[in-house]
Structures are given as structure tokens and as C-alpha cells.
């Protein structure tokens, strides 16, 4: 484990701890380390605000919360476009507090012209996705409804995903950068995967609104993530920690680099938070 910032936050106040899911809490194969689970549970039990901050849809986030035993609090989904209050009394277990949408037509039209073979998914909030063609098994949670292109681009959306299963990630990223996308926020994932969000929306922007709602001081914020869509979140936090499996670009902007997800690197960070707060 390499570390570039070792200062701990010494205030006894409650922290806002923002955690990415895939590649941070759980491996991309879906394994949850027992030590990570225990550390998350301990942070919740000690009164910290543990907030899942993920690119996953609402439908894909709720099972993670259930698996972790988080039955109250908040979650940031769709890379910051959707913020939930977890509420077991409601039929779906949550209430949507914030929802930011955008017109996907300009970006999708440009991408379709350049990458006509790509798969496209538009989030259907609370249900699943409208897709141009089915995505590979396990990549999207919730219903996948194949619709014509005109339907796909007809409504405002919280998030759009573009996927090329057979493309090399580096070549895919280079192609996206050459195309140039304007008036949206976007992040390329660890595979040939592109998430598009409303302009200015990120995990960091959503967490800042949540921080103010919870009246947590900026110095009491911690964030841990492993991908490019976590960069704004890591920069937002007083203590931004990149996983050891994160790309160099993500590690470079972080305050610290912990162990990999396979090494339960997240547990190391959370245990240090618990140590510093008694």
C-alpha cells in the first residue's frame, strides 16, 4: 500500500463517508470481503453517515444496501444524477430526493454516427433501462426493454450508457476523446463503457448537496473510489482515497492510495476512521 497523505481527521464529529461500490466495496466478480463488511457496519454503528456513491442505477443499488445491512440514510446513484433517502416504510424502500435530467439526443446522435455498432442504454428510473439491443448478461440490473431509436432519445434522462463489449478499453477511450462531447458530463469505465450524465453532475456535486443537508463540516468528509467517475468525489472530500486497483489517473489526484479491492483496501481506510474517532 502506498500513501501520499497520512493526516487523520481528529474531530469527534460524525463523518460523511462516501463509498463507491464496484471495485471498492465489492470486486467486479461480486465478492464482498468480510473485513470490509465489518468495517462498514462499525462505521454505521458509530453514527457516521455512510453513503453509497455509485454509477449504478437505483435498481442496482438497493440490493447492495440490503447486502451491507444499511437500512437508513442516503445513497447517490447514477453518478450523481439521483439522490435517495433510504426508507424501509416505502414500497420500494426509498424516496428520491434529487433527480437531475438532460436531453440525450445530441450526445447519442453524435455517438451513433461515430460508433453505430455500440449498445446504448437509457436509464428508466426505478425500473431498469431502455436499450438499443440487449447488454451482456449481468451488466445491467433491472428490466431491459429494447425500443426503437426514436423512443430511446425521446425523453430526458438521468444517465445514458454506451457499451462496446468487443472493444479494447484504451482504443475505446481514445475514440470517445476524439469525438468530443459537449454540454454533458461523462466518464469512461474500466471496460469499453461510457456513462453520460447531465452537465456539471457528478458524485461530488451530489455529495456536496448531501453534506449541506446533513450539516457535516467539509473537513469531516471521506471518499473512497477506484474509477474515473470517482475523480470529482475524491477531489471533493477532505480525505480522498483511491483504491490500489484504480488507474494511475485516479491515484494521481487522490490524497491517499490504499490496498486493492482484493486486499480489502477499503477496510484499512474505514478502520483508520474508526480509530481516529474512538
N, C-alpha and C positions, 0 to 999 in steps of 0.2 A: 504493500500500500504506500503510495507517495502522497505527501501532504504539503501544500503550499501555504496553508493558513491554519494555525493551531489555536488561535484565541477562542475560548469558550464564552458563551453568553452567561454572565453571572447573576443576572436578575432573577429573583424567585418568581416573577410573574409567569402567567401561563403563556406558552409559546403557541404560535401558529406554525404547524409543521406540515408542509405541502409535499406530497409524495406522488411521484409518477408510479405507474403500475408495471407495465411490461418492460422487462429489463432492469427494473429497480426493486419492486416488491416481489414479483414473481419472474421466473425465467420465461423465455419465449416458448418453452415447451410446457409451461403452466405449473411448474413446481414452486411451492411456497416453503421456504426453509423454516423449520420450527423455531429457530432463534430469532428470525425476522418477525414471525408471527407474535412471539412472546414480547419482543421489544415494542411492537405497535400496541399490543394490549396494555402493556405497562404505561406507555405514554398516555393512552386514553384514560386509564385508571387514575393517573396522577393529575388529571384535569387539563392536559394540553389539548389544543384544537388540532386534531389530526385530520387533514383534508386531503382526500384523494384528488389529484390533479392530472387528468389523463386526456389523451386524444380519443379514447373510447367514447362510443355513444352512451346515452343514458341506459339503454337496454343492456349494454355490455358492462356497464359499471356496477349496476345493482348486485349482480352475483359476486363481484369482488368484495363489496362491502359486507355482504352476508358471510362470505368465507372468512373475512377478517373479524367478524363479530362486531362491526361498527353499526350500531343501531340508532345513532343520533348524530347530529352535527351537520356538516355540509360536504358537498363534493363539486368539483369543477370538471365538466365533461366537454367533449368536442373541442379540445384545445382552447378552452376559454369562452366558447360561444354560449355555453349553457351552465348555469349555476343552480344546484339543487339544495334544498333543505331536506335532510332525511327525516321522514315522519312515518313511523310504522302504522299510525292510525289511518293513513290514507290508503285507498285501494291498491295503488301501485308502490306504496312505500316511500313516496317523496312528493315534494311540491317544487315546481320550477319557480325560482326567484328571479332569475335574469335569463333572457334569451335575445341574442343578437343575430340578425339575419342579413343576407346580402343577395343581390341578383346574380345567380351563377352563369347567366347566359354569355356575357362577354368572355370570361375566362374559359368556359367549356368550349365555346365556338373556336377560340384560338387553339386550344389544346387538341380538339378533334381534327382540325385542319392539319396539324403537325404530326399527331400521333393517332391516326384513325383506328389502329388496332387495339388501343388501350381500353381497359374496362373502366367504367365510370359508375360511381355510387353517390347518390344524393340522400343525405340523412332525412328520414321520415320520423320526426321527433317522437320518441316514446313508443315507436313500433318497430322500426328497423330501417330499411333502405329501399329506395327505388334504384334499379340498376339497369345499365345498358345491356349487360349479359351477366350470368351468374359468376360470382367470385369463387376462387378455390375454397374448398371446404375448410371451415374453421377460421377464416379470415374476417368475416363479418358476423356479428351476433344479432339476432332478431330476424324478422322476416325479410327476405329478398324478393322484391316484386319487379319483374322485367317489364319495362314500359318503353314506348316509342321515344325517340329523341326529343320531340316537341314537348312531351309531357315532362321529361327529365329536366328541362331547362325552364319550365313554365312558371315555377313558384320560387319565392325567396327561400333561402336555405340557411341553416346554421353551419353546415360543413359539407364539403364535396371531397370525395376521394377518387384519385386516378391510380390505376394499378396496371403494371405490365409484368405478369408472372415470369415470363421468359427472358426479361432484360437484365443485364448486369447493372447493379446499383450505381456504379461510378458513371457508366455511359448514360444511364437514365438521368442522373443528376445534372450531368453536363448538358444534356439536351434541354432539360427544363430551364436551366440558367440561360441558354441561348435564346429560347423562346421569349422570355421576359413576361412576367405577369404584373399587371398594374391594378391598383385600387382593390387589392385583396392582400391578405396575409397568407403565406404558405410555408410549409416545411416538408422536406424530403425525408422519408423514414429510412430504416436500416436495410430495407429491401427496395425494389423499384416501386415505391409507394409515395404518393404525393397527397397531402392534405391541404385543402384550401379553405380559408376562413374569412369572415368579414375583415376589412382593412382595419388595422390597429388592434385587433383582438388577438390575445394570446393567453396562455395560462397566467402569465404575470399580470396582465391587465385585470383579469377576473379576480385574482387573488388580492390585488390591491383594494378592490371594492369590498371584498370579503373582510379584509383586515380592518377596514374602517368600520364595517358593520359590527364586527366583534370587539372593536376598541382595543386592538392589540397594538402595542408600540412597534414602530418599524424595526427597532433593534431586537425585537423578540420574534423574528421570523426566520424560519429554517426551510430550505427546499432541497430535495434530492431528486436527481433525474439522470437519464442516460442518453437522450437523443436531441437532435437539433430543435425539435419542438419544445424542448425544455430550456433553451437558452435564455429566453426572456424571464422565465421563472427563476432561474439561478441568479440572474443579474438583479432581479427584484429583491431577493431575500438578503437579509443581513449576513446569513451564513448559507451560501450556495454550494452544494456538494455534488460533484459529478461522480457517477459510478466508474469503476475501473474498466468496465466494458464500453464506456462511452467513446465516441470518435474523438480524435485529437482536438478538433474544433470546439467541442463541448468542454473537454477537460481544460482547455486553454483559458476559458472565460470564468471557470469556477474558482471559488476561494479554496476549495479542497478537492482532492480526489481520494475516494475510499476504495475498498476492495470491489471486486466484480460481483455480479448478482449471484454467481455460483459460489462465491466465497462469503455470502451473507454480508456484503459490504454495508448494506443499509443498517443492519443490526449494530454495527460498530458506531455509526453516527448516532442512532437513537439512544444507545446505551450511554454515549457521552453527554447527550442532552439530559438524560435522567440523572447522571452523576452530578452534573452542574446545577441541577435544581433540587437536589436532595431527594 
